[in-house]
Amino acid sequence: MSCGFDASVGLAAPSQVEPEPRSLIELDIAMLRSVALSETLAAALLMACRRLAREPVARALLTTLIADEIHHARLGWYYAASRAQGWSSEERQQVADALAEAVIRIESEFHWGRDAAEPFDRPTRALGVLSTNLQRACIQDVVHNEILPGLDALGLNASKVCENREGCAVG
């Protein structure tokens, strides 16, 4: 029995890894994308998994993971709220442009869930594994009810991104 880590699962390709920030505004963008947005998405997906899960060990594990992700998401949002107060118009626009691109990509990045074929569908759901339809609904909900309002509160007018784009996670 091997307990090794499978490096092919869940790791971003080297081309997808964000470069190190070289300025404070690049750090702000990285914190919003990689901490506030990513961790908010992770928490929402894990909460959806927990609501679905019926197996006690899976529910306990998901509960623990959710608590961790919520702390990370809060860190990202608190950081952004403190930094947004000092952004110049140009910096705010730079952040808004970068985050608009990130929000638009969310739907394609989370387009597919884990659809299990019969007879594995029920046991898979008992573990909290989201189907494509459930995952898409979760993503739409978190983008519409948490991410866009959070970005709007920072003065980034993120809701406009999805208002004017067909197929956006909130459209």
MOSUL-V220964 format. One record per helix or strand of 2 or more residues. SS is the DSSP state (helix for helix, strand for strand). FROM is the first residue (numbers start at 1). TO is the last residue. If there is no record, write none. Layout:
ss->[SS,SS]
from->[FROM,FROM]
to->[TO,TO]
//
This chain:
ss->[helix,helix,helix,helix,helix,helix,helix]
from->[14,24,56,89,121,132,159]
to->[16,52,84,109,126,153,163]
//
